[in-house]
Amino acid sequence: MRCLIVEDQTILLDLLSTIVNSFTEVTQVFKAETVEAAGALLCQHPMDLAILDLQLPDGNGSDFGETLIQHNPNIQLIILSGSADTFLCPNSLKKAIRGVIDKRHSFEALRECLHDILQPAYQTLTPRQQEVFQLIGQGKSTKEIALILESATSTIESHRKAIAQKLKLSGAELVREASLTRQILHQP
C-alpha cells in the first residue's frame, strides 16, 4: 500500500511518516509540504492512502482530496486539521474519508485509524501463532515460550517458521516486527 502524506509542518510531516512507516502493510510513504509537490508525486505514483492537512501554503487539502479521488477512485483519505471539529466534509469526499483527526490528538488517533484501515498482517495468524508472536515481541526465547505455553521447543520453532512465512519475514525481522507491533499496540 502506498501512502501520501501532505503536511506543511516539516517536523509533523516527519513524525507522521515514521508512524505510517511502522505498519508493514505500507510499502511506500511519499511526503509533500505543498499541494504542488503532492501533485507532482501523484503524477509519478498511484496512491492507496493519503493523509491530508487542510490548510496548506498553496491550496486546500479538501480540493486536493478531490484530485486524488479523480486519479485513484479507491483511495482512502485521512484528514488532518487543527480545527477538525469544524470540518465540513464535501459530498465529493464522503466515500473516501476514513477519518478526520485533530492535530492536537493526531498521533494516537492516526495510529488507530491506520490500524483500522490496514488490518495488520499479524491479525491473519492463528490464535496460537498470535500468542507466540506476542511472546516473541516481549523478547522471549524459543525455550522460554515453550515453557510458558507448555509446548515442545520443536513445536514453538515450527510456529516461528510458520509466522515468519506468513508475514514474509526472516528470523531477525520477525523479532523486530513482533517488538514493534507490541510497542504500537501497548502505547498509552
Long-range contacts (C-beta under 8 A, 24 or more apart in sequence): 1-25, 1-26, 1-27, 1-48, 1-49, 1-118, 2-26, 2-27, 2-28, 2-29, 2-30, 2-45, 2-46, 2-47, 2-48, 2-49, 3-28, 3-29, 3-30, 3-47, 3-48, 3-49, 3-50, 3-51, 4-29, 4-30, 4-31, 4-32, 4-38, 4-41, 4-42, 4-47, 4-49, 4-50, 4-51, 4-68, 5-29, 5-30, 5-31, 5-32, 5-50, 5-51, 6-32, 6-33, 6-34, 6-35, 6-38, 6-50, 6-51, 6-52, 6-53, 6-56, 6-61, 6-64, 7-31, 7-33, 7-51, 7-53, 7-80, 8-33, 8-34, 8-53, 8-55, 8-56, 8-57, 9-53, 12-103, 12-106, 15-107, 16-51, 16-80, 16-106, 16-110, 19-107, 19-110, 19-111, 19-114, 20-51, 20-110, 20-114, 22-180, 22-184, 23-114, 23-118, 23-120, 24-120, 24-121, 24-167, 24-177, 25-118, 25-119, 25-120, 25-121, 26-118, 33-57, 34-58, 34-59, 35-59, 35-60, 35-61, 35-63, 35-64, 38-64, 39-64, 39-67, 42-67, 42-68, 42-71, 46-71, 46-72, 47-71, 47-72, 47-75, 48-72, 48-74, 48-75, 48-76, 49-75, 49-76, 49-77, 49-78, 49-117, 50-75, 50-76, 50-77, 50-78, 51-77, 51-78, 51-80, 51-110, 52-77, 52-78, 52-79, 52-80, 53-80, 53-81, 54-79, 54-80, 54-81, 54-83, 54-87, 55-81, 55-82, 62-90, 62-93, 65-93, 65-96, 65-97, 66-90, 66-92, 66-93, 68-96, 69-93, 69-96, 76-117, 78-110, 78-113, 78-114, 80-106, 80-110, 108-187, 111-184, 111-187, 115-184, 120-181, 121-166, 121-167, 122-167, 122-177, 122-178, 122-181, 124-166, 125-163, 125-166, 128-159, 129-159, 129-162, 129-163, 129-166, 132-156, 132-159, 132-160, 132-163, 133-163, 133-178, 133-181, 134-178, 134-182, 136-160, 136-163, 136-174, 136-175, 136-178, 136-179, 137-178, 137-179, 137-180, 137-181, 137-182, 138-182, 139-179
